[in-house]
Amino acid sequence: MDKLALLLVIIGAINWGLIGFFQFDLVAAIFGGQTAALSRLIYGLVGLAGLYSIKFLVGERRVDS
């Protein structure tokens, strides 16, 4: 689950970078526009992955010896 969340967060970050630098929404371009059901699903999954990934920021760190 952690790797899937990380993958979705990376996809979201790349998409936001493309929007910021080039005004190009890759997810919308691939899946039929920002309001298309599949695009909204991807946006929602990326958002959930971002929320899930908060645990990496505030979670306990283990030190293996």
KAFENLIN-V246241 format. One record per residue. N is the residue number from 1. SS is DSSP state (alpha for helix, beta for strand, coil for the rest). Layout:
# KAFENLIN-V246241
n:N ss:SS
n:N ss:SS
This chain:
# KAFENLIN-V246241
n:1 ss:coil
n:2 ss:alpha
n:3 ss:alpha
n:4 ss:alpha
n:5 ss:alpha
n:6 ss:alpha
n:7 ss:alpha
n:8 ss:alpha
n:9 ss:alpha
n:10 ss:alpha
n:11 ss:alpha
n:12 ss:alpha
n:13 ss:alpha
n:14 ss:alpha
n:15 ss:alpha
n:16 ss:alpha
n:17 ss:alpha
n:18 ss:alpha
n:19 ss:alpha
n:20 ss:alpha
n:21 ss:alpha
n:22 ss:alpha
n:23 ss:coil
n:24 ss:coil
n:25 ss:coil
n:26 ss:alpha
n:27 ss:alpha
n:28 ss:alpha
n:29 ss:alpha
n:30 ss:alpha
n:31 ss:alpha
n:32 ss:coil
n:33 ss:coil
n:34 ss:coil
n:35 ss:coil
n:36 ss:coil
n:37 ss:alpha
n:38 ss:alpha
n:39 ss:alpha
n:40 ss:alpha
n:41 ss:alpha
n:42 ss:alpha
n:43 ss:alpha
n:44 ss:alpha
n:45 ss:alpha
n:46 ss:alpha
n:47 ss:alpha
n:48 ss:alpha
n:49 ss:alpha
n:50 ss:alpha
n:51 ss:alpha
n:52 ss:alpha
n:53 ss:alpha
n:54 ss:alpha
n:55 ss:alpha
n:56 ss:alpha
n:57 ss:alpha
n:58 ss:alpha
n:59 ss:coil
n:60 ss:coil
n:61 ss:coil
n:62 ss:coil
n:63 ss:coil
n:64 ss:coil
n:65 ss:coil
